[in-house]
């Protein structure tokens, strides 16, 4: 009986997959993974392996999910974040580096100091951030909806098939 267990990748092969996901260049990925002799040929050979492709797909999906998560966190910070540190910045005459580094200025898109000496602060658009969050949410639901739609249609079909026909109802 053949062994159908997934072959474990070597550390170097895993490094190749990681670098390939991040660079998109097989020669560079092979070189960064330590395949110094003819890295392009080695990269082509590695991409021909099923296990390598499965690892790349898994890493890609993980990276994609992580990027979506980070995007949502960023939009949430823009939409709901505090502006208290930005206001504090307006009313502070002198700032030392440590105080400035501790301030949450994520929501600021632009700071200007016109000639009059005043400070002008522009913030990212909160409504636009909320719209982007709503768009992401709708896209996520759209990915799920076909499954639920199919389930609903299946339930309707079962319900319809279990109802007595009009002829059966008139006979009773």
Secondary structure by P-SEA (a helix, b strand, c coil): ccccccccccaaaaaaaaaaaacccaaaaaaaaccccaaaaaaaaaaacaaaaaaaaaaaaaaaaaaaaaaaaaaaaaacccaaaaaaaaacccccaaaaaacccccccccccccccbbbbbbccaaaaaaaaaaaaaaaaaaaaaaaaaaaaaaaaaaaaacccaaaaaac
